[in-house]
Amino acid sequence: MKVSRARFERLAESALRGIPQMFRGLIVNLEISVQGLPGPEAGRWQGSRNLLGLYKGLPRADMATPLSEAHPPARIILYQRNIEAICPDEAELGRRVQLTLRHELAHHFGFTDEDLKRRWPEGA
């Protein structure tokens, strides 16, 4: 399933709006972007066809300080081509964007991949 970048970004915006306000209000110094495939920012996962998203930066607890503006923003990157590759239709694409965004936001809130596998297997 392939869509335009603009459509994919709208799916990501919708997924973000779907996050309960109590959690959206806790997001600190974070930018969310879409990229086709993992590049150099992904380190050892550069070029991976399995990486759906990436969180780069300090966790929220470290950003939510009086000095938070001194830190560069944390980033969530959604890898459009990799997400599209596992989705047979737009409904599944929307679901995968939502799961991936929530997974990466969990990292912003301080959860590790191991925490997520244990507590939220569907989103890990």
Sequence and secondary structure as in RCSB ss.txt:
>XXXX:A:sequence
MKVSRARFERLAESALRGIPQMFRGLIVNLEISVQGLPGPEAGRWQGSRNLLGLYKGLPRADMATPLSEAHPPAR
IILYQRNIEAICPDEAELGRRVQLTLRHELAHHFGFTDEDLKRRWPEGA
>XXXX:A:secstr
    HHHHHHHHHHHHHTS HHHHTT  SEEEEEESS  GGGGGGTT SS  EEEES  HHHHSSTTGGGS  EE
EEEEHHHHHHT SSHHHHHHHHHHHHHHHHHHHTT  HHHHHHH GGG 
